[in-house]
Amino acid sequence: MRRSIIGLAFAQYLLLLFALLGSSSALLAQEEEEEQQSGGFYYGLYGGGTVATQNWNNFQRNALMAYHTGLFIESLGAAENGQQTSYLFALGYHKKGSSFRNMFVGGSKVPANEFHNLTLLGAFKKNYLTGPEERDRLYFLLGLRAEYTMDYQLVGFGVEGVNRALLGVKLAGGYDLRLPDSGLGLRLEASISPDITRQVFVPAGYSTGTVDQNGNAIMSQEQKVYNLIFEVSAAIFIMQ
């Protein structure tokens, strides 16, 4: 009789223990889901490939294959109705320009026009919750860029006419994969970034530094040059 009572009590203790473990797991899962739905911060590094183009008086030159890299911080608001807004600030290096394919002068290939720009970006993001337990984010981004040209190579025009301070916009779409139980996330993004201001303005009549077959100096026509770049980026970030 005593053994049966002890066995019954032990079984009750086991049932109570399993119930407590089950409720604790449910609470932990709920807390994790609430953390994912609430706001927070991302701190990350990004980099990738760039297809840089330039418009020279409505004439499109060949694209320059380049790269970009930088870091960012993002502030996220609380999720509501499956959506989440955030504000992103980034500082990075972006190489721009255009190339001259199959163009040779004196037997030597003409080097590309290259501009090495430091970029500050402020952007608004609209995030849509998706993936397992709505952990991931599909997003669209609209931002304003301020840039400074640190160095450049401009073929045929020397140092005249280069605007070092630039303004532009950025339009992007991407996907944030938030790794469970790690505090880390991965990002893949595609973007287009047209400039509002001109990278180069060369007035008509400026010497290009070259001569024709008769030895006469070749003078420039007016040149207005705008940058347009396409980028594919990958990033890793820490969630807080």
VOGU-267955 format. One record per residue (C-alpha): y, z, x; residue number from 1. Coordinates in nm, 2 decimals. Example, Ala and Ser with C-alpha at 12.3 -4.5 7.8 and 13.67 -1.06 7.14 Angstrom:
% residues 2
[[-0.45,0.78,1.23],1]
[[-0.11,0.71,1.37],2]
END
This chain:
% residues 240
[[0.00,0.00,0.00],1]
[[0.24,0.10,0.28],2]
[[0.16,-0.23,0.47],3]
[[0.23,-0.44,0.16],4]
[[0.57,-0.26,0.11],5]
[[0.66,-0.32,0.48],6]
[[0.55,-0.69,0.45],7]
[[0.76,-0.74,0.14],8]
[[1.06,-0.58,0.31],9]
[[1.01,-0.80,0.62],10]
[[0.99,-1.11,0.40],11]
[[1.31,-1.01,0.23],12]
[[1.48,-0.96,0.57],13]
[[1.37,-1.31,0.68],14]
[[1.50,-1.46,0.36],15]
[[1.83,-1.28,0.41],16]
[[1.85,-1.40,0.77],17]
[[1.78,-1.77,0.67],18]
[[2.05,-1.74,0.40],19]
[[2.30,-1.61,0.65],20]
[[2.22,-1.88,0.90],21]
[[2.25,-2.15,0.63],22]
[[2.59,-2.02,0.51],23]
[[2.72,-1.99,0.87],24]
[[2.62,-2.35,0.94],25]
[[2.79,-2.46,0.63],26]
[[3.11,-2.27,0.72],27]
[[3.11,-2.42,1.07],28]
[[3.07,-2.77,0.94],29]
[[3.35,-2.70,0.69],30]
[[3.57,-2.57,0.96],31]
[[3.50,-2.87,1.18],32]
[[3.58,-3.11,0.90],33]
[[3.90,-2.92,0.82],34]
[[4.00,-2.95,1.18],35]
[[3.95,-3.32,1.17],36]
[[4.15,-3.35,0.85],37]
[[4.44,-3.13,0.98],38]
[[4.71,-3.24,1.22],39]
[[4.71,-3.21,1.60],40]
[[4.79,-3.38,1.92],41]
[[4.63,-3.65,2.14],42]
[[4.69,-3.68,2.51],43]
[[4.55,-3.99,2.67],44]
[[4.53,-4.27,2.93],45]
[[4.52,-4.64,2.85],46]
[[4.47,-4.97,3.03],47]
[[4.36,-5.32,2.98],48]
[[4.42,-5.70,3.01],49]
[[4.74,-5.89,2.93],50]
[[4.81,-6.25,2.84],51]
[[5.18,-6.29,2.93],52]
[[5.39,-6.59,2.81],53]
[[5.75,-6.68,2.84],54]
[[5.97,-6.91,2.62],55]
[[6.21,-7.11,2.84],56]
[[6.46,-7.27,2.60],57]
[[6.18,-7.32,2.34],58]
[[5.95,-7.46,2.60],59]
[[5.63,-7.26,2.64],60]
[[5.50,-7.24,3.00],61]
[[5.14,-7.16,3.10],62]
[[5.02,-6.80,3.04],63]
[[5.00,-6.55,3.32],64]
[[4.68,-6.33,3.32],65]
[[4.79,-5.98,3.40],66]
[[4.72,-5.61,3.33],67]
[[4.88,-5.29,3.21],68]
[[4.82,-4.92,3.23],69]
[[4.99,-4.59,3.12],70]
[[4.97,-4.26,2.94],71]
[[5.05,-4.14,2.59],72]
[[5.10,-3.84,2.36],73]
[[5.05,-3.86,1.99],74]
[[5.14,-3.61,1.71],75]
[[4.93,-3.63,1.40],76]
[[5.02,-3.50,1.05],77]
[[4.77,-3.36,0.80],78]
[[4.54,-3.60,0.63],79]
[[4.60,-3.67,0.27],80]
[[4.41,-3.91,0.03],81]
[[4.21,-4.06,0.32],82]
[[4.53,-4.14,0.52],83]
[[4.71,-3.98,0.81],84]
[[5.04,-4.06,0.97],85]
[[5.12,-4.00,1.34],86]
[[5.40,-4.06,1.60],87]
[[5.31,-4.19,1.94],88]
[[5.51,-4.20,2.27],89]
[[5.39,-4.38,2.57],90]
[[5.50,-4.45,2.93],91]
[[5.34,-4.73,3.12],92]
[[5.34,-5.03,3.36],93]
[[5.32,-5.38,3.21],94]
[[5.32,-5.70,3.41],95]
[[5.48,-6.00,3.24],96]
[[5.58,-6.36,3.33],97]
[[5.44,-6.71,3.32],98]
[[5.25,-6.95,3.55],99]
[[5.26,-7.31,3.68],100]
[[4.91,-7.44,3.68],101]
[[4.83,-7.75,3.88],102]
[[5.19,-7.77,4.00],103]
[[5.24,-7.82,4.38],104]
[[5.55,-7.85,4.60],105]
[[5.50,-7.98,4.96],106]
[[5.13,-7.93,4.93],107]
[[5.16,-7.56,4.82],108]
[[5.09,-7.43,4.48],109]
[[5.40,-7.30,4.30],110]
[[5.37,-6.92,4.26],111]
[[5.40,-6.76,3.92],112]
[[5.70,-6.59,3.77],113]
[[5.62,-6.22,3.76],114]
[[5.80,-5.92,3.63],115]
[[5.69,-5.57,3.69],116]
[[5.82,-5.36,3.40],117]
[[5.82,-4.99,3.33],118]
[[5.79,-4.94,2.95],119]
[[5.88,-4.66,2.72],120]
[[5.74,-4.69,2.37],121]
[[5.81,-4.49,2.05],122]
[[5.58,-4.59,1.76],123]
[[5.48,-4.50,1.40],124]
[[5.11,-4.52,1.32],125]
[[4.93,-4.53,0.99],126]
[[4.57,-4.40,1.02],127]
[[4.29,-4.45,0.77],128]
[[4.00,-4.20,0.78],129]
[[3.66,-4.37,0.83],130]
[[3.32,-4.33,1.00],131]
[[3.08,-4.04,0.97],132]
[[3.24,-3.74,0.79],133]
[[3.56,-3.94,0.81],134]
[[3.59,-3.85,1.17],135]
[[3.72,-4.18,1.31],136]
[[4.05,-4.36,1.25],137]
[[4.13,-4.72,1.18],138]
[[4.51,-4.76,1.24],139]
[[4.81,-4.99,1.24],140]
[[5.11,-4.94,1.47],141]
[[5.47,-5.04,1.47],142]
[[5.69,-4.94,1.77],143]
[[6.01,-5.00,1.96],144]
[[6.00,-5.06,2.34],145]
[[6.26,-5.00,2.60],146]
[[6.18,-5.15,2.94],147]
[[6.31,-5.16,3.29],148]
[[6.22,-5.43,3.54],149]
[[6.13,-5.26,3.87],150]
[[6.05,-5.58,4.07],151]
[[6.01,-5.95,4.00],152]
[[5.94,-6.29,4.15],153]
[[6.15,-6.57,3.99],154]
[[6.07,-6.92,4.12],155]
[[6.37,-7.15,4.16],156]
[[6.65,-6.92,4.05],157]
[[6.67,-6.65,4.32],158]
[[6.80,-6.32,4.19],159]
[[7.06,-6.45,3.95],160]
[[7.03,-6.41,3.58],161]
[[6.75,-6.14,3.56],162]
[[6.81,-5.87,3.30],163]
[[6.64,-5.55,3.42],164]
[[6.70,-5.36,3.09],165]
[[6.51,-5.49,2.79],166]
[[6.43,-5.41,2.43],167]
[[6.13,-5.52,2.22],168]
[[5.89,-5.44,1.95],169]
[[5.51,-5.38,1.94],170]
[[5.27,-5.46,1.66],171]
[[4.91,-5.33,1.70],172]
[[4.59,-5.25,1.53],173]
[[4.30,-5.04,1.66],174]
[[4.02,-4.80,1.61],175]
[[3.99,-4.44,1.73],176]
[[3.63,-4.31,1.78],177]
[[3.64,-3.93,1.79],178]
[[3.33,-3.79,1.97],179]
[[3.18,-3.50,1.78],180]
[[3.17,-3.15,1.95],181]
[[3.35,-3.27,2.26],182]
[[3.73,-3.28,2.20],183]
[[3.74,-3.63,2.33],184]
[[3.81,-3.97,2.18],185]
[[3.79,-4.34,2.26],186]
[[4.04,-4.60,2.15],187]
[[4.03,-4.98,2.13],188]
[[4.35,-5.17,2.05],189]
[[4.48,-5.52,2.02],190]
[[4.86,-5.58,2.02],191]
[[5.14,-5.84,2.03],192]
[[5.48,-5.75,2.19],193]
[[5.77,-5.98,2.16],194]
[[6.10,-5.91,2.34],195]
[[6.43,-5.89,2.15],196]
[[6.65,-5.93,2.45],197]
[[6.62,-6.20,2.72],198]
[[6.44,-6.13,3.05],199]
[[6.63,-6.41,3.22],200]
[[6.96,-6.59,3.14],201]
[[7.07,-6.86,3.39],202]
[[7.39,-7.05,3.31],203]
[[7.41,-7.43,3.35],204]
[[7.51,-7.56,3.69],205]
[[7.34,-7.29,3.89],206]
[[7.18,-7.41,4.22],207]
[[6.80,-7.39,4.20],208]
[[6.76,-7.39,4.58],209]
[[6.58,-7.73,4.57],210]
[[6.69,-8.09,4.64],211]
[[6.59,-8.42,4.50],212]
[[6.45,-8.72,4.70],213]
[[6.80,-8.81,4.81],214]
[[6.88,-8.47,4.94],215]
[[7.11,-8.37,4.66],216]
[[7.10,-8.02,4.53],217]
[[6.93,-7.98,4.19],218]
[[7.14,-7.78,3.95],219]
[[6.99,-7.58,3.66],220]
[[7.03,-7.63,3.29],221]
[[7.10,-7.32,3.09],222]
[[6.79,-7.11,3.07],223]
[[6.72,-6.84,2.81],224]
[[6.38,-6.67,2.87],225]
[[6.20,-6.43,2.64],226]
[[5.88,-6.25,2.70],227]
[[5.59,-6.25,2.46],228]
[[5.27,-6.07,2.55],229]
[[4.92,-6.02,2.40],230]
[[4.72,-5.71,2.51],231]
[[4.38,-5.57,2.46],232]
[[4.36,-5.20,2.56],233]
[[4.11,-4.93,2.59],234]
[[4.20,-4.56,2.61],235]
[[4.05,-4.21,2.64],236]
[[4.22,-3.91,2.49],237]
[[4.19,-3.54,2.45],238]
[[4.23,-3.39,2.10],239]
[[4.40,-3.06,2.04],240]
END
